[in-house]
């Protein structure tokens, strides 16, 4: 623990005191001020042997193929393996015993005919000649005949082949004529025999060892013949292992095993911290600690939230806790979950990471809506909703608790028809109005309660009636009556209209005129809610970007054609507009850092 604290692998510990004595082990860990004890304890569990968890890979090779087994199958496979091990070990020991018995028979023959053996060896010019001479002659020995006379305890007939080495020629050994013929192995052992083996005591040792070897062969043959004996051997060996390694005393294990031990996730090791999360127009996401944004007096220039390219800007900025969820919706109607702590951390000068690389998206799928679950929404309450709209005018409202089971592969949030795609999603509480805008210049505003809550797999209901060739291009949730609706057309024209002029009607209608569609204007390409002090970015299909203030666009009625927002080159069209999230913030002289943290839920006044 001390090494981990010294190497700063575990944060939050100020001192470790060892108070162990004769009565037992005791460690006192003192925490730094403001640290969360549960998080520090979880880090100790995770990175030290204070608590350890391990998984058992229940896979066995069965007939050469890997197979996932349950506990019963695994025990059966293990016992089958142990039976094979014991059998092969017995066969190996039997082979060695037979070979040893064969050598002892040869030594007994040599002792019974020692004078003739010495004469042959003395007169032979070389050892190979002596070996050949010994193998050539048949030898008579009453001692060997007595040794080879065996009777089974149960009165059965002894098969001499059971005691002969594997592969020994039939002509070798004791023949039917009562004479013994030596093998090459026996002759070699006789040539290497030391003179001390000629004593009477050594002869008795050879006979005694031979009897022990024969008894061992009988026992090994019995093991191979009786499967129940193999089971007994397996049981005895496992009992010996249990006695040696399993217990220190009766009923007590060396370490305690808990079947219900909890697994620590990465989130359990992360201290809850408020983070500033930014998402750029081109899809780069990152997080930074809120503490990096200190409170400033009025007129302060603030700090830049992120570095962006010339053709990029901050599209969303919000404050969330590291343990909060972020709901990410794709154009194909799928929902993916992301924890704030999973968002890559970066400095103010970094761009972050492409959000598309954080999910298993399909070809052509892209993230279009990002919704943070902060405050009371982080627990997925049933009285909060996700309101969605598609390009074909379908709307759907689903309670937030339907999305409380995160899956890595994502889930279907709205079931789309062929050719349809999700254009918008928002978090609501059942007290707002929803506005849909079509590329035909029409808009419909209705109470969100006109749409009943539906399950995840539902397709939804009609939110706006569209004419042939038209589609919904935006879904807005009206927050207050001080906002304006900024609409833009593909030929670079647009206007700002007070939200009050959009009166409430029932859903499923064709709606009212949002902007006059004409040959001059072309189709409507974007609509968004703005305040007077906001800025917007106009985007053309040729990649041209124009940043302008909303206050420079005068407010006009609904049934007007609007004014020029951007001057387009020939053949160029406006493809969209988006509200820019400001990076600069100003606080009152009396504001404190704590005030900044409390007001951080409003990204327009905090950076």
C-alpha positions as CSV (number, residue, x, y, z in Angstrom):
1,X,0.0,0.0,0.0
2,X,2.8,2.4,0.9
3,X,4.5,1.8,-2.5
4,X,1.3,2.5,-4.4
5,X,0.7,5.7,-2.4
6,X,4.3,6.8,-2.9
7,X,4.1,6.1,-6.7
8,X,0.8,8.0,-6.8
9,X,-1.1,5.0,-8.1
10,X,-3.6,5.4,-5.3
11,X,-4.7,9.0,-4.6
12,X,-6.3,10.4,-1.5
13,X,-4.2,8.8,1.3
14,X,-2.2,11.1,3.5
15,X,-0.7,8.6,5.9
16,X,-0.5,4.9,6.7
17,X,0.2,3.8,10.3
18,X,1.1,0.2,11.2
19,X,-0.4,-0.6,14.6
20,X,0.0,-4.4,14.4
21,X,1.0,-6.1,17.7
22,X,0.7,-9.5,19.4
23,X,-3.1,-9.3,19.4
24,X,-3.3,-9.1,15.6
25,X,-2.8,-7.1,12.4
26,X,-4.0,-3.5,12.3
27,X,-3.4,-0.8,9.7
28,X,-4.8,2.8,10.1
29,X,-5.2,4.7,6.8
30,X,-5.7,8.4,7.0
31,X,-7.3,10.2,4.1
32,X,-6.8,13.6,2.7
33,X,-9.5,16.2,3.3
34,X,-12.4,15.9,0.9
35,X,-11.7,12.4,-0.3
36,X,-14.5,9.9,-0.6
37,X,-13.7,6.9,1.7
38,X,-15.6,4.4,-0.5
39,X,-13.6,5.3,-3.6
40,X,-10.2,5.0,-1.8
41,X,-11.3,1.6,-0.3
42,X,-12.4,0.3,-3.7
43,X,-8.9,1.3,-5.1
44,X,-7.3,-0.6,-2.3
45,X,-9.5,-3.6,-3.0
46,X,-8.6,-3.4,-6.7
47,X,-4.9,-2.7,-6.6
48,X,-3.8,-4.7,-3.5
49,X,-4.3,-8.2,-2.1
50,X,-6.7,-6.8,0.5
51,X,-9.3,-8.5,-1.6
52,X,-8.8,-10.7,-4.7
53,X,-11.2,-12.1,-7.2
54,X,-10.5,-14.6,-10.0
55,X,-12.5,-16.3,-12.6
56,X,-12.6,-20.0,-13.5
57,X,-12.4,-20.8,-17.2
58,X,-14.7,-23.7,-17.4
59,X,-13.4,-24.9,-20.7
60,X,-12.0,-28.4,-21.3
61,X,-10.5,-30.2,-24.3
62,X,-12.8,-33.1,-24.9
63,X,-11.8,-35.4,-27.8
64,X,-9.5,-32.7,-29.0
65,X,-12.2,-30.0,-29.1
66,X,-12.7,-27.1,-26.6
67,X,-16.0,-27.3,-24.8
68,X,-17.6,-25.1,-22.2
69,X,-18.7,-27.2,-19.3
70,X,-20.8,-26.9,-16.2
71,X,-19.5,-28.0,-12.9
72,X,-20.7,-31.6,-13.2
73,X,-19.3,-32.0,-16.7
74,X,-16.0,-30.5,-15.6
75,X,-15.7,-33.0,-12.7
76,X,-16.5,-35.9,-15.1
77,X,-13.9,-34.7,-17.6
78,X,-11.3,-34.2,-14.8
79,X,-11.9,-37.7,-13.4
80,X,-11.6,-39.2,-16.9
81,X,-8.3,-37.3,-17.3
82,X,-7.1,-38.6,-13.9
83,X,-8.1,-42.2,-14.8
84,X,-6.1,-41.9,-18.0
85,X,-3.1,-40.5,-16.1
86,X,-3.2,-43.3,-13.5
87,X,-3.6,-46.0,-16.2
88,X,-0.7,-44.7,-18.3
89,X,1.5,-44.3,-15.2
90,X,0.6,-47.9,-14.3
91,X,1.5,-49.2,-17.8
92,X,4.8,-47.3,-17.7
93,X,5.7,-48.8,-14.2
94,X,4.7,-52.3,-15.4
95,X,7.0,-52.0,-18.3
96,X,9.9,-51.0,-16.1
97,X,9.1,-53.8,-13.6
98,X,9.1,-56.5,-16.3
99,X,12.4,-55.2,-17.6
100,X,13.9,-55.3,-14.1
101,X,12.6,-58.8,-13.5
102,X,14.1,-60.0,-16.8
103,X,17.5,-58.6,-15.7
104,X,17.3,-60.3,-12.3
105,X,16.6,-63.7,-14.0
106,X,19.8,-63.3,-16.1
107,X,21.9,-62.5,-13.0
108,X,20.4,-65.5,-11.2
109,X,21.4,-67.7,-14.2
110,X,24.9,-66.3,-14.0
111,X,25.3,-66.9,-10.3
112,X,24.1,-70.5,-10.8
113,X,26.8,-71.1,-13.5
114,X,29.4,-68.7,-12.3
115,X,32.5,-70.9,-13.1
116,X,31.5,-71.4,-16.7
117,X,30.7,-67.7,-17.1
118,X,34.1,-66.6,-15.8
119,X,35.8,-69.1,-18.1
120,X,34.0,-67.8,-21.2
121,X,34.6,-64.2,-20.3
122,X,38.4,-64.9,-19.5
123,X,39.0,-66.7,-22.8
124,X,37.1,-64.2,-25.0
125,X,39.4,-61.8,-26.8
126,X,36.8,-58.9,-26.6
127,X,33.6,-58.1,-24.7
128,X,31.3,-58.5,-27.8
129,X,32.7,-62.0,-28.4
130,X,32.1,-62.9,-24.7
131,X,28.5,-61.5,-25.0
132,X,27.8,-63.5,-28.1
133,X,29.2,-66.7,-26.5
134,X,27.0,-66.2,-23.4
135,X,23.9,-65.7,-25.6
136,X,24.7,-68.7,-27.8
137,X,24.7,-71.4,-25.0
138,X,21.6,-72.6,-23.1
139,X,22.0,-72.6,-19.4
140,X,20.6,-74.8,-16.6
141,X,19.7,-73.4,-13.2
142,X,17.5,-74.9,-10.5
143,X,17.5,-71.4,-8.8
144,X,15.9,-69.8,-11.9
145,X,13.4,-72.6,-12.3
146,X,12.4,-72.1,-8.6
147,X,12.2,-68.3,-9.2
148,X,10.0,-68.8,-12.2
149,X,7.6,-71.2,-10.4
150,X,4.8,-68.9,-9.4
151,X,1.3,-69.6,-8.1
152,X,-1.5,-67.1,-7.8
153,X,-3.0,-66.5,-4.4
154,X,-6.5,-67.2,-5.8
155,X,-5.4,-70.5,-7.3
156,X,-5.5,-69.3,-10.9
157,X,-3.1,-70.1,-13.7
158,X,-0.1,-67.8,-14.2
159,X,0.5,-66.6,-17.7
160,X,4.2,-66.4,-18.1
161,X,3.8,-63.7,-20.9
162,X,2.4,-61.3,-18.3
163,X,5.9,-61.1,-16.7
164,X,8.1,-61.0,-19.8
165,X,9.3,-57.6,-21.2
166,X,7.4,-56.3,-24.3
167,X,9.0,-57.4,-27.6
168,X,11.1,-60.2,-26.1
169,X,11.6,-63.1,-28.5
170,X,9.8,-66.4,-27.7
171,X,13.1,-68.3,-28.0
172,X,14.7,-66.4,-25.2
173,X,14.1,-67.0,-21.5
174,X,13.1,-70.4,-20.0
175,X,12.4,-72.9,-22.7
176,X,10.3,-76.1,-22.7
177,X,13.4,-78.1,-22.3
178,X,14.1,-76.5,-18.9
179,X,17.1,-74.6,-20.2
180,X,17.4,-70.8,-20.1
181,X,18.6,-68.7,-23.0
182,X,20.0,-65.2,-22.3
183,X,18.9,-62.0,-24.1
184,X,21.3,-59.3,-25.2
185,X,20.2,-57.1,-22.3
186,X,20.9,-59.9,-19.8
187,X,24.3,-60.7,-21.2
188,X,25.3,-57.0,-21.0
189,X,24.2,-56.8,-17.4
190,X,26.2,-60.0,-16.6
191,X,29.4,-58.5,-18.2
192,X,29.0,-55.4,-16.1
193,X,28.3,-57.3,-12.8
194,X,30.8,-56.5,-10.0
195,X,32.6,-59.4,-8.2
196,X,30.9,-58.5,-4.9
197,X,27.6,-59.8,-6.3
198,X,29.1,-63.4,-6.1
199,X,28.7,-63.5,-2.4
200,X,25.9,-65.6,-0.9
201,X,24.2,-62.5,0.6
202,X,24.1,-60.8,-2.8
203,X,22.4,-64.0,-4.2
204,X,19.8,-63.8,-1.5
205,X,19.2,-60.1,-2.3
206,X,18.7,-60.9,-6.0
207,X,16.1,-63.6,-5.1
208,X,14.3,-61.3,-2.7
209,X,14.2,-58.4,-5.1
210,X,12.9,-60.7,-7.9
211,X,10.1,-61.7,-5.6
212,X,9.2,-58.1,-4.9
213,X,9.3,-57.2,-8.6
214,X,7.0,-60.2,-9.4
215,X,4.6,-59.0,-6.6
216,X,4.6,-55.5,-8.0
217,X,3.8,-56.8,-11.5
218,X,0.9,-58.8,-10.0
219,X,-0.4,-55.6,-8.3
220,X,0.0,-53.5,-11.5
221,X,-1.8,-56.1,-13.6
222,X,-4.6,-56.2,-11.0
223,X,-4.9,-52.3,-11.2
224,X,-5.2,-52.5,-15.0
225,X,-7.8,-55.3,-14.8
226,X,-10.1,-53.6,-12.2
227,X,-11.4,-50.1,-12.9
228,X,-12.6,-49.8,-9.3
229,X,-9.0,-49.9,-8.1
230,X,-8.1,-46.9,-10.4
231,X,-11.0,-45.0,-8.7
232,X,-9.6,-45.8,-5.3
233,X,-6.1,-44.6,-6.3
234,X,-7.6,-41.3,-7.6
235,X,-9.5,-40.8,-4.4
236,X,-6.5,-41.4,-2.2
237,X,-4.3,-39.0,-4.3
238,X,-6.9,-36.3,-4.1
239,X,-7.2,-36.8,-0.3
240,X,-3.5,-36.5,0.0
241,X,-3.5,-33.2,-1.9
242,X,-6.3,-31.9,0.2
243,X,-4.5,-32.8,3.4
244,X,-1.3,-31.2,2.2
245,X,-2.6,-28.0,0.6
246,X,-6.3,-27.6,1.5
247,X,-6.3,-26.9,5.2
248,X,-4.2,-25.7,8.0
249,X,-6.4,-27.3,10.6
250,X,-9.7,-29.2,10.5
251,X,-12.4,-27.0,9.1
252,X,-10.3,-23.9,8.4
253,X,-9.0,-22.7,5.0
254,X,-5.9,-20.8,4.4
255,X,-8.0,-18.1,2.7
256,X,-11.7,-17.4,2.9
257,X,-13.7,-17.9,-0.3
258,X,-16.9,-15.9,-0.7
259,X,-19.4,-17.0,-3.3
260,X,-21.2,-13.7,-3.3
261,X,-18.2,-11.3,-3.5
262,X,-18.9,-8.2,-5.5
263,X,-16.9,-7.2,-8.6
264,X,-15.4,-3.7,-8.7
265,X,-16.1,-1.9,-11.9
266,X,-13.9,0.9,-13.2
267,X,-16.6,3.4,-12.2
268,X,-16.2,2.3,-8.5
269,X,-12.6,3.5,-8.6
270,X,-13.5,7.0,-9.9
271,X,-14.2,9.9,-7.6
272,X,-17.4,11.7,-8.5
273,X,-16.3,14.9,-10.2
274,X,-18.1,17.6,-12.2
275,X,-16.7,17.7,-15.7
276,X,-17.2,20.1,-18.7
277,X,-18.0,18.0,-21.7
278,X,-17.7,19.5,-25.2
279,X,-18.9,18.1,-28.5
280,X,-17.8,19.9,-31.7
281,X,-19.7,20.1,-35.0
282,X,-17.5,17.5,-36.7
283,X,-18.0,15.1,-33.8
284,X,-15.0,15.5,-31.5
285,X,-15.8,14.9,-27.9
286,X,-13.7,15.4,-24.7
287,X,-14.0,16.2,-21.0
288,X,-12.2,18.6,-18.6
289,X,-12.6,19.1,-14.9
290,X,-14.9,22.0,-14.0
291,X,-12.2,23.2,-11.5
292,X,-10.1,24.3,-14.4
293,X,-12.7,27.1,-15.0
294,X,-12.2,29.5,-12.1
295,X,-14.8,32.2,-11.4
296,X,-13.9,35.6,-13.0
297,X,-15.0,39.1,-12.3
298,X,-17.2,40.9,-14.7
299,X,-15.5,41.7,-18.0
300,X,-13.2,38.7,-17.7
301,X,-12.2,37.1,-21.0
302,X,-12.8,33.6,-19.8
303,X,-11.0,30.4,-21.0
304,X,-11.4,28.6,-24.3
305,X,-13.1,25.3,-23.8
306,X,-11.5,23.5,-26.7
307,X,-9.3,24.0,-29.7
308,X,-11.0,23.6,-33.0
309,X,-10.1,23.7,-36.6
310,X,-11.2,26.5,-38.8
311,X,-14.2,24.5,-40.2
312,X,-15.2,23.3,-36.7
313,X,-16.8,24.8,-33.6
314,X,-18.3,23.7,-30.3
315,X,-21.8,22.5,-30.9
316,X,-22.6,21.3,-27.4
317,X,-21.2,22.1,-24.0
318,X,-22.6,20.8,-20.7
319,X,-21.6,20.0,-17.1
320,X,-22.0,16.5,-15.9
321,X,-20.7,14.3,-13.1
322,X,-18.2,11.5,-14.0
323,X,-20.8,8.9,-13.0
324,X,-23.5,10.4,-15.2
325,X,-24.8,8.8,-18.4
326,X,-24.8,10.4,-21.9
327,X,-27.4,9.1,-24.3
328,X,-26.2,9.1,-27.9
329,X,-28.8,8.7,-30.7
330,X,-27.9,7.7,-34.2
331,X,-29.7,8.6,-37.4
332,X,-30.8,5.0,-37.7
333,X,-32.8,5.3,-34.5
334,X,-30.4,3.4,-32.2
335,X,-29.4,4.5,-28.8
336,X,-25.9,4.1,-27.3
337,X,-24.8,4.8,-23.8
338,X,-21.7,6.6,-22.7
339,X,-20.5,7.4,-19.1
340,X,-18.9,10.8,-18.6
341,X,-15.8,9.1,-17.2
342,X,-15.5,7.2,-20.5
343,X,-15.2,10.5,-22.4
344,X,-11.5,11.0,-23.2
345,X,-10.0,13.7,-20.9
346,X,-8.1,16.5,-22.7
347,X,-6.6,19.9,-22.1
348,X,-8.1,23.1,-23.3
349,X,-5.8,23.0,-26.3
350,X,-6.8,19.4,-27.5
351,X,-9.6,18.6,-29.9
352,X,-10.8,15.3,-28.2
353,X,-11.7,12.0,-29.9
354,X,-14.2,11.3,-32.7
355,X,-17.4,10.2,-31.0
356,X,-18.0,7.7,-33.9
357,X,-15.0,5.7,-32.7
358,X,-16.6,5.0,-29.3
359,X,-19.5,2.9,-30.5
360,X,-19.9,-0.1,-32.8
361,X,-21.7,1.8,-35.5
362,X,-22.9,0.2,-38.7
363,X,-21.9,1.5,-42.2
364,X,-23.5,4.8,-42.9
365,X,-24.6,5.3,-39.3
366,X,-23.7,8.4,-37.4
367,X,-24.4,10.0,-34.0
368,X,-26.9,12.9,-34.5
369,X,-28.1,13.7,-31.0
370,X,-26.3,13.7,-27.6
371,X,-28.4,14.1,-24.4
372,X,-26.7,14.2,-21.0
373,X,-28.6,12.8,-18.0
374,X,-27.8,15.1,-15.1
375,X,-29.5,15.9,-11.8
376,X,-32.6,13.9,-11.2
377,X,-32.5,12.4,-14.7
378,X,-29.3,10.3,-13.9
379,X,-31.5,7.7,-12.1
380,X,-33.7,7.2,-15.3
381,X,-37.0,8.4,-13.6
382,X,-40.3,7.2,-15.1
383,X,-41.8,10.7,-15.1
384,X,-39.2,12.0,-17.6
385,X,-39.4,11.2,-21.3
386,X,-37.3,11.0,-24.5
387,X,-39.2,12.7,-27.3
388,X,-38.1,11.7,-30.9
389,X,-39.0,12.7,-34.4
390,X,-38.2,11.2,-37.8
391,X,-37.9,12.7,-41.3
392,X,-41.3,11.2,-42.3
393,X,-43.2,13.1,-39.6
394,X,-43.4,10.3,-37.1
395,X,-43.0,11.2,-33.4
396,X,-42.6,9.0,-30.4
397,X,-42.4,9.6,-26.6
398,X,-40.8,7.0,-24.4
399,X,-40.3,7.1,-20.6
400,X,-36.7,7.5,-19.6
401,X,-36.8,4.3,-17.5
402,X,-37.1,2.3,-20.7
403,X,-33.4,3.1,-21.4
404,X,-32.0,2.1,-18.0
405,X,-30.3,-1.1,-19.1
406,X,-27.1,-0.1,-21.0
407,X,-25.8,-2.4,-23.7
408,X,-22.5,-2.1,-25.5
409,X,-24.1,-2.8,-28.9
410,X,-26.8,-0.3,-28.3
411,X,-30.6,-0.7,-28.6
412,X,-33.4,0.3,-30.9
413,X,-34.9,3.6,-29.6
414,X,-37.4,4.0,-32.4
415,X,-38.3,1.5,-35.1
416,X,-37.9,3.2,-38.5
417,X,-39.5,2.5,-41.9
418,X,-37.4,2.1,-44.9
419,X,-35.9,5.4,-46.0
420,X,-36.8,7.1,-42.7
421,X,-34.2,8.5,-40.3
422,X,-34.1,10.2,-36.9
423,X,-33.9,14.0,-37.1
424,X,-34.2,14.9,-33.4
425,X,-34.5,13.7,-29.8
426,X,-34.9,15.7,-26.6
427,X,-35.5,15.1,-22.9
428,X,-38.9,16.4,-21.7
429,X,-40.9,16.3,-18.5
430,X,-44.4,16.3,-20.0
431,X,-44.9,20.1,-19.7
432,X,-43.4,21.4,-23.0
433,X,-44.6,22.1,-26.5
434,X,-42.9,20.3,-29.4
435,X,-42.4,22.0,-32.8
436,X,-41.8,20.2,-36.1
437,X,-40.5,22.0,-39.2
438,X,-40.6,20.6,-42.8
439,X,-38.5,21.5,-45.7
440,X,-41.7,22.8,-47.3
441,X,-41.7,25.8,-45.1
442,X,-44.4,24.5,-42.7
443,X,-44.3,24.1,-38.9
444,X,-46.6,22.5,-36.4
445,X,-46.6,23.2,-32.6
446,X,-48.4,20.9,-30.3
447,X,-48.5,19.8,-26.6
448,X,-46.2,16.9,-26.0
449,X,-49.0,15.2,-24.0
450,X,-50.8,14.8,-27.3
451,X,-48.4,11.9,-27.8
452,X,-48.9,9.0,-25.3
453,X,-45.8,7.2,-23.9
454,X,-44.9,4.1,-25.9
455,X,-42.5,1.2,-25.6
456,X,-39.0,1.1,-27.2
457,X,-40.1,-1.1,-30.1
458,X,-43.1,1.0,-31.1
459,X,-42.9,3.0,-34.4
460,X,-44.7,6.1,-33.0
461,X,-47.6,8.2,-34.2
462,X,-48.0,10.9,-36.9
463,X,-46.7,14.2,-35.7
464,X,-47.0,16.2,-38.9
465,X,-48.8,15.5,-42.2
466,X,-46.4,16.0,-45.1
467,X,-47.0,16.5,-48.8
468,X,-45.3,14.3,-51.3
469,X,-41.6,14.9,-51.5
470,X,-41.4,16.8,-48.2
471,X,-39.7,15.8,-45.0
472,X,-39.2,17.0,-41.5
473,X,-35.8,18.7,-41.1
474,X,-35.9,19.8,-37.4
475,X,-37.6,19.1,-34.1
476,X,-37.5,21.8,-31.4
477,X,-38.8,21.8,-27.8
478,X,-40.1,25.2,-26.7
479,X,-38.6,26.2,-23.4
480,X,-39.8,29.8,-22.9
481,X,-41.7,32.4,-24.8
482,X,-38.7,34.8,-25.0
483,X,-37.0,32.6,-27.6
484,X,-37.1,33.1,-31.4
485,X,-37.2,30.6,-34.2
486,X,-34.5,31.1,-36.8
487,X,-35.3,29.4,-40.1
488,X,-33.0,29.2,-43.2
489,X,-33.5,28.1,-46.8
490,X,-31.2,26.5,-49.2
491,X,-30.7,29.7,-51.3
492,X,-29.2,31.6,-48.3
493,X,-32.3,33.4,-47.1
494,X,-33.8,33.2,-43.6
495,X,-35.5,35.1,-40.8
496,X,-36.1,35.2,-37.1
497,X,-39.6,34.9,-35.8
498,X,-40.9,35.1,-32.2
499,X,-42.0,31.8,-30.9
500,X,-45.2,33.4,-29.8
501,X,-46.4,33.6,-33.4
502,X,-46.3,29.8,-33.6
503,X,-49.7,29.0,-32.0
504,X,-50.5,25.6,-30.6
505,X,-52.5,23.1,-32.7
506,X,-53.1,19.4,-32.6
507,X,-50.5,17.0,-33.8
508,X,-50.8,15.3,-37.2
509,X,-51.8,18.5,-39.1
510,X,-50.0,20.1,-42.0
511,X,-49.1,23.0,-39.7
512,X,-48.7,26.7,-40.4
513,X,-46.4,28.7,-42.5
514,X,-43.0,29.1,-40.9
515,X,-41.4,30.9,-43.9
516,X,-42.7,31.6,-47.3
517,X,-41.3,29.0,-49.7
518,X,-40.7,30.4,-53.2
519,X,-38.4,30.1,-56.1
520,X,-36.2,32.7,-54.6
521,X,-35.9,30.9,-51.2
522,X,-35.9,27.2,-52.1
523,X,-36.5,24.5,-49.6
524,X,-36.0,25.1,-45.8
525,X,-32.8,23.4,-44.6
526,X,-32.7,24.4,-40.9
527,X,-34.6,25.7,-38.0
528,X,-33.4,26.3,-34.4
529,X,-34.3,28.2,-31.3
530,X,-32.1,31.2,-30.4
531,X,-31.8,34.1,-28.1
532,X,-30.8,37.6,-29.2
533,X,-27.3,37.3,-27.8
534,X,-26.6,34.0,-29.5
535,X,-24.3,33.4,-32.5
536,X,-24.9,31.0,-35.4
537,X,-22.8,29.3,-38.0
538,X,-24.1,29.1,-41.6
539,X,-22.8,26.1,-43.6
540,X,-22.8,25.7,-47.4
541,X,-22.6,22.6,-49.4
542,X,-19.2,23.8,-50.7
543,X,-17.7,23.9,-47.2
544,X,-18.0,27.7,-46.7
545,X,-18.7,28.8,-43.1
546,X,-20.1,32.2,-42.1
547,X,-20.4,33.1,-38.4
548,X,-22.9,35.8,-37.6
549,X,-24.8,37.3,-34.6
550,X,-28.5,36.5,-34.2
551,X,-29.1,40.2,-33.2
552,X,-28.1,41.2,-36.8
553,X,-31.0,39.2,-38.2
554,X,-34.1,41.3,-37.6
555,X,-37.3,39.7,-36.2
556,X,-40.1,39.2,-38.8
557,X,-43.5,37.6,-39.1
558,X,-44.2,34.0,-40.0
559,X,-45.6,34.7,-43.5
560,X,-42.6,36.5,-44.8
561,X,-39.8,35.4,-47.1
562,X,-37.0,36.6,-44.9
563,X,-33.7,38.3,-45.7
564,X,-30.3,37.3,-47.0
565,X,-28.3,35.4,-44.4
566,X,-25.3,34.5,-46.6
567,X,-24.2,35.4,-50.1
568,X,-23.8,32.2,-52.1
569,X,-21.6,31.6,-55.1
570,X,-23.2,30.4,-58.3
571,X,-24.2,26.7,-57.9
572,X,-23.7,26.8,-54.1
573,X,-26.5,26.2,-51.6
574,X,-26.9,26.6,-47.8
575,X,-26.9,23.1,-46.2
576,X,-27.6,24.1,-42.6
577,X,-27.1,26.4,-39.6
578,X,-26.3,25.7,-36.0
579,X,-26.2,27.7,-32.9
580,X,-22.7,28.1,-31.5
581,X,-22.1,27.4,-27.8
582,X,-20.1,30.3,-26.4
583,X,-16.8,29.5,-24.8
584,X,-16.4,32.9,-23.0
585,X,-18.2,33.5,-19.6
586,X,-18.5,36.4,-17.3
587,X,-19.5,36.3,-13.7
588,X,-20.6,39.0,-11.3
589,X,-18.0,40.7,-9.0
590,X,-19.6,39.0,-6.0
591,X,-19.7,35.5,-7.7
592,X,-17.4,32.8,-6.2
593,X,-16.1,29.6,-7.5
594,X,-18.9,27.8,-5.6
595,X,-21.4,29.9,-7.4
596,X,-19.8,29.0,-10.7
597,X,-20.1,25.3,-9.9
598,X,-23.8,25.7,-8.9
599,X,-24.7,27.6,-12.0
600,X,-22.7,25.3,-14.2
601,X,-25.9,23.6,-15.5
602,X,-26.3,26.6,-17.8
603,X,-23.5,26.2,-20.4
604,X,-24.2,29.7,-21.8
605,X,-22.9,31.4,-18.6
606,X,-20.1,29.1,-17.7
607,X,-17.1,28.0,-19.8
